[in-house]
């Protein structure tokens, strides 16, 4: 099974922000994910991780929250794409689109 989880998590409270920037807090989250060994991709609007189970995906959310739990208020949004009998979709979904783009260009 492949669980793709796209999420954003960041503090909205003044005690954990520097002006309008939350990049230091987000960097703490990304560092923790990196150290966990889970495959991930950082994007300008969030982070995508791929796990083998829903429990592992939810554990990543808990790990992320642990990095910002001292903040008075934290915002988070989550999206899941769960597929059985599949793996490496973090890379393969992008390759599939790129392959289709190449077919369109060569027509």
VEXNUSE-734583 format. One line per 8 residues: number of its first residue (from 0); their letters; for each residue x, y, z of N, C-alpha, C, O. Coordinates in steps of 0.2 Angstrom, whole numbers, plus 5000, padded with zeros to 4 digits. Example, Ala and Ser with C-alpha at 12.3 -4.5 7.8 and 13.67 -1.06 7.14 Angstrom:
// VEXNUSE-734583
0 = AS = 5066,4972,5039,5062,4978,5039,5066,4984,5039,5071,4983,5042 | 5064,4989,5035,5068,4995,5036,5064,5000,5039,5067,5006,5040
This chain:
// VEXNUSE-734583
0 = XXXXXXXX = 5004,4994,5000,5000,5000,5000,5004,5006,5000,5010,5006,5003 | 5002,5011,4997,5006,5018,4997,5001,5023,4999,4995,5024,4997 | 5003,5027,5004,4999,5032,5007,5003,5039,5005,5008,5040,5008 | 5000,5043,5001,5003,5049,5000,4999,5054,5004,4993,5054,5004 | 5003,5058,5008,5000,5063,5012,5003,5070,5010,5009,5071,5011 | 4999,5074,5008,5001,5081,5007,4999,5085,5013,4993,5085,5014 | 5003,5089,5016,5001,5093,5022,5005,5099,5022,5010,5100,5020 | 5002,5104,5026,5005,5110,5028,5004,5111,5035,4998,5110,5038
8 = XXXXXXXX = 5009,5113,5039,5008,5114,5046,5013,5120,5048,5019,5120,5046 | 5010,5125,5051,5014,5131,5053,5010,5134,5059,5004,5134,5059 | 5014,5138,5063,5011,5142,5068,5008,5148,5066,5010,5151,5061 | 5002,5150,5069,4999,5157,5067,5000,5162,5073,4998,5167,5072 | 5002,5159,5078,5003,5164,5084,5009,5168,5084,5015,5165,5081 | 5009,5174,5087,5015,5178,5087,5021,5175,5091,5027,5177,5089 | 5020,5171,5096,5025,5168,5100,5030,5164,5096,5035,5162,5098 | 5028,5162,5090,5032,5157,5086,5034,5160,5079,5036,5156,5075
16 = XXXXXXXX = 5033,5166,5078,5034,5169,5071,5039,5175,5072,5039,5178,5077 | 5042,5176,5066,5046,5182,5065,5043,5186,5060,5044,5185,5054 | 5039,5191,5062,5035,5195,5058,5030,5190,5054,5026,5187,5058 | 5030,5190,5048,5026,5186,5044,5029,5179,5042,5025,5175,5039 | 5035,5178,5044,5039,5172,5042,5038,5166,5047,5038,5167,5053 | 5037,5160,5044,5036,5154,5048,5041,5149,5046,5041,5143,5048 | 5046,5151,5042,5051,5147,5039,5055,5143,5044,5057,5137,5043 | 5057,5146,5050,5061,5143,5055,5057,5137,5058,5060,5132,5059
24 = XXXXXXXX = 5051,5138,5059,5047,5133,5062,5045,5127,5057,5046,5121,5059 | 5044,5129,5051,5043,5124,5046,5050,5120,5045,5050,5114,5044 | 5056,5123,5045,5062,5120,5044,5063,5115,5050,5066,5109,5049 | 5060,5116,5056,5061,5111,5061,5057,5105,5060,5059,5099,5061 | 5051,5106,5057,5047,5100,5054,5050,5096,5049,5050,5090,5049 | 5053,5100,5044,5056,5096,5038,5062,5092,5041,5064,5087,5039 | 5066,5095,5046,5072,5092,5048,5070,5085,5052,5073,5080,5051 | 5064,5086,5056,5062,5080,5059,5060,5074,5054,5061,5068,5055
32 = XXXXXXXX = 5056,5076,5049,5054,5072,5044,5060,5068,5040,5060,5062,5039 | 5065,5073,5039,5071,5070,5035,5074,5065,5040,5077,5060,5037 | 5075,5066,5046,5078,5062,5051,5074,5055,5052,5077,5050,5054 | 5068,5055,5050,5063,5049,5051,5065,5044,5046,5063,5038,5047 | 5067,5046,5040,5069,5042,5035,5063,5041,5030,5064,5037,5025 | 5057,5044,5031,5052,5044,5027,5053,5048,5020,5056,5053,5021 | 5051,5045,5015,5052,5048,5008,5047,5055,5008,5041,5054,5010 | 5050,5060,5006,5046,5066,5006,5048,5071,5001,5054,5070,4998
40 = XXXXXXXX = 5044,5076,4999,5046,5081,4995,5043,5088,4997,5037,5088,4998 | 5047,5093,4998,5045,5099,5001,5043,5103,4994,5046,5103,4989 | 5037,5107,4995,5035,5111,4990,5034,5118,4993,5034,5119,4999 | 5033,5123,4989,5032,5130,4991,5026,5130,4996,5025,5135,5000 | 5021,5126,4995,5015,5126,4999,5013,5121,5004,5008,5121,5007 | 5018,5116,5005,5017,5111,5009,5023,5106,5008,5028,5107,5005 | 5021,5100,5011,5026,5094,5010,5022,5088,5009,5016,5087,5011 | 5025,5084,5004,5021,5077,5003,5026,5072,5005,5032,5072,5004
48 = XXXXXXXX = 5023,5067,5009,5027,5061,5011,5023,5055,5009,5017,5055,5007 | 5027,5050,5008,5024,5043,5006,5026,5038,5011,5032,5037,5013 | 5021,5035,5014,5022,5029,5019,5018,5023,5016,5015,5023,5011 | 5020,5017,5020,5017,5011,5018,5010,5010,5021,5006,5006,5019 | 5009,5014,5027,5003,5013,5030,5000,5019,5033,5003,5024,5033 | 4993,5019,5034,4990,5025,5037,4993,5027,5043,4994,5033,5045 | 4994,5022,5047,4997,5024,5054,5004,5027,5053,5005,5032,5057 | 5008,5025,5049,5015,5029,5048,5013,5036,5046,5017,5041,5048
56 = XXXXXXXX = 5008,5037,5041,5007,5044,5039,5004,5048,5045,5007,5054,5046 | 5000,5045,5049,4998,5049,5055,5003,5050,5060,5003,5056,5063 | 5008,5046,5060,5014,5047,5065,5018,5053,5062,5021,5056,5066 | 5018,5054,5056,5022,5060,5053,5019,5066,5055,5022,5071,5057 | 5012,5066,5055,5008,5072,5057,5010,5073,5065,5011,5079,5067 | 5010,5068,5069,5011,5069,5076,5018,5071,5077,5020,5076,5081 | 5023,5069,5073,5030,5071,5073,5031,5078,5071,5034,5082,5075 | 5027,5080,5066,5027,5087,5064,5025,5092,5069,5028,5097,5071
64 = XXXXXXXX = 5019,5090,5072,5016,5094,5078,5021,5094,5084,5021,5100,5087 | 5024,5089,5085,5029,5089,5091,5034,5095,5090,5037,5098,5095 | 5036,5097,5084,5041,5102,5083,5038,5109,5084,5042,5114,5085 | 5031,5110,5084,5028,5116,5085,5023,5117,5091,5020,5121,5091 | 5024,5111,5095,5018,5111,5100,5019,5117,5105,5014,5118,5109 | 5024,5120,5106,5025,5126,5111,5022,5132,5108,5021,5137,5112 | 5020,5132,5102,5016,5138,5099,5009,5138,5101,5006,5133,5102 | 5007,5144,5102,5000,5145,5105,4995,5143,5100,4990,5140,5102
72 = XXXXXXXX = 4996,5143,5094,4991,5141,5089,4995,5139,5083,4999,5142,5080 | 4992,5133,5080,4995,5130,5074,4990,5128,5069,4985,5125,5071 | 4991,5130,5063,4987,5128,5057,4989,5122,5054,4995,5121,5053 | 4985,5118,5052,4987,5112,5047,4981,5110,5043,4975,5110,5045 | 4983,5108,5037,4979,5105,5032,4982,5099,5029,4988,5098,5028 | 4978,5094,5028,4980,5087,5026,4976,5085,5020,4970,5085,5020 | 4979,5081,5016,4976,5078,5010,4979,5071,5009,4985,5070,5010 | 4975,5066,5008,4978,5059,5008,4976,5056,5001,4971,5057,4998
80 = XXXXXXXX = 4980,5052,4998,4979,5048,4992,4982,5041,4994,4988,5040,4994 | 4977,5036,4995,4979,5030,4997,4978,5025,4991,4972,5024,4989 | 4983,5021,4990,4982,5016,4985,4985,5009,4987,4991,5009,4989 | 4981,5004,4986,4984,4997,4987,4988,4995,4981,4987,4997,4976 | 4992,4990,4983,4997,4987,4977,5001,4992,4973,5001,4991,4967 | 5003,4997,4977,5007,5002,4973,5013,5004,4978,5012,5004,4984 | 5018,5007,4975,5023,5010,4979,5027,5015,4975,5026,5015,4969 | 5031,5019,4978,5036,5024,4975,5032,5029,4970,5034,5031,4965
88 = XXXXXXXX = 5026,5031,4973,5021,5035,4969,5024,5042,4970,5022,5047,4966 | 5028,5044,4975,5030,5051,4976,5034,5052,4969,5035,5058,4968 | 5038,5048,4966,5042,5049,4960,5038,5047,4954,5038,5050,4949 | 5035,5041,4954,5031,5038,4948,5026,5042,4946,5024,5042,4940 | 5022,5045,4950,5016,5050,4948,5019,5056,4944,5016,5057,4939 | 5024,5058,4946,5027,5064,4942,5030,5061,4935,5029,5065,4930 | 5034,5056,4935,5036,5053,4929,5031,5051,4924,5032,5052,4918 | 5025,5049,4927,5019,5047,4922,5017,5054,4919,5016,5054,4913
96 = XXXXXXXX = 5016,5059,4922,5014,5065,4919,5020,5068,4914,5018,5070,4909 | 5026,5067,4916,5031,5070,4912,5032,5065,4905,5033,5068,4900 | 5030,5059,4906,5030,5055,4900,5024,5057,4895,5025,5057,4889 | 5019,5058,4898,5013,5061,4894,5015,5067,4891,5012,5069,4885 | 5018,5072,4894,5020,5078,4891,5025,5077,4885,5024,5080,4880 | 5029,5072,4886,5034,5071,4880,5030,5068,4874,5032,5070,4869 | 5025,5064,4876,5021,5061,4870,5017,5067,4866,5017,5067,4860 | 5015,5072,4870,5011,5077,4867,5016,5082,4863,5014,5084,4858
104 = XXX = 5022,5083,4865,5027,5087,4862,5029,5084,4855,5030,5087,4850 | 5029,5077,4855,5032,5073,4849,5026,5072,4844,5028,5069,4839 | 5020,5074,4845,5015,5072,4841,5015,5077,4835,5011,5076,4830
